[in-house]
Amino acid sequence: MSGIGIGQRPTNRKTRLMKSLWIGVWLVYLGAPVSDLLHGGHSKGVQVLGWLGLVAFVAYYASLVFRTGRGETTRLVVASLALLAAQSTVLALSLGREWLVLFVYVSTSSGAALPLRMSRWAIAANAALMTGVALVVPGGHSYLAGLIVPALLGGAAMAGVRQLVRTTIELREARATVAQLAANEERLRLARDLHDLLGHSLSLITLKSELAGRMLPAHPEKAAQQVADIEQVSRQALVDVREAVSGYRRPRLAGELAGAQVALTAAGITAGLPEDPVTADVDEDAEATLAWALREAVTNVVRHSGARRCTVEVLSRQTLDGPVLELSVADDGPGAGSVGTPGNGLTGLAERLEKAGGSLETSRTKRGFRLVARVPTGTASAAADVGSAS
């Protein structure tokens, strides 16, 4: 049915040909009017008028069904169907009961061309009109039983097929939309991951390069150690980027805390970190989300805060919405950025936390800047402090 395109306008030569053939097949049921014109004993003038009326009916019917589409004007379709019904009535009353079959085509075109809700009324109204004409035409009541069912079922079937085709089209469009959204989501994920990974790694490489430059004249051995650290950070950054591109990057809090210690120390910032945060009962996705938050927060402290001390806490709390794992990163620097205008990093972090069912809070304090990230843990454990500043 989708190849024929019921309820759609043909868009190319193949669909035009297929739809024309499909419409033409059903015209075989016009054999009764044709036989009446050839063998009904009508005069030449009546035959000519009958042929003209039949050709006009078929042309208008085929044009209506062939050209109907999702964007067709309903008012135009209703007017066209009214004209077809009028033609059927005039021909049946003028030429006899054999012409009652035209009403079946009116029902079929109603189901094919009208919206589902309107087609029901149009099919019923056409059946009622056919019944009235059949009772007036001599011998028409004997044809009525054989035509009323095809008129009703044919119209209903066409309405159902048209609705099915429309639903199929909408489903395809929805699938295309879902695929586009999935691609956009993957691009956003990759952008967030690369921002967090490279921002942290490049900041650390910059700091260690500056340290190596200052140590080189007087302490070449220490400078060499810093260069070795730069090489290690660079190699790890390459591994992280490959994992992020592949979708397998899942950082852990313990590893990020160790990285935070290195980055803060290299920047000359005193680090207060949890000694052993307990995360055994925490969902891996929730822990990974907080690990990303820690990486972004520490990167911002190193790059923008001008702080002398940074304190990190990891706490398990019981809230009204259930247990949550809370990460707090506070510094005493004057330049941690404006809370009202978050950068790309904080924006991406907020999106990441929201996707995990968590939340992000940022605020200025008397001494500097504080970031709090929370994610639900899904555990029933009581609230307990599982990490504190050392």
Secondary structure, DSSP 4 states (H G I P E B T S, - for coil): -TTTTTTS---SHHHHHHHHHHHHHHGGGGHHHHHHHHHS---HHHHHHHHHHHHHHHHHHHHHHHH--TT--HHHHHHHHHHHHHHHHHHHHHH-GGGGGHHHHHHHHHHHHS-HHHHHHHHHHHHHHHHHHHHHSTTHHHHHHHHHHHHHHHHHHHHHHHHHHHHHHHHHHHHHHHHHHHHHHHHHHHHHHHHHHHHHHHHHHHHHHHHHHHHTTT-HHHHHHHHHHHHHHHHHHHHHHHHHHHT-----HHHHHHHHHHHHHHTT-EEE--SS---TTS-HHHHHHHHHHHHHHHHHIIIII--SEEEEEEEEEEETTEEEEEEEEEE--S-S--TTS--HHHHHHHHHHHHTT-EEEEEE-SSSEEEEEEEE----PPPB------
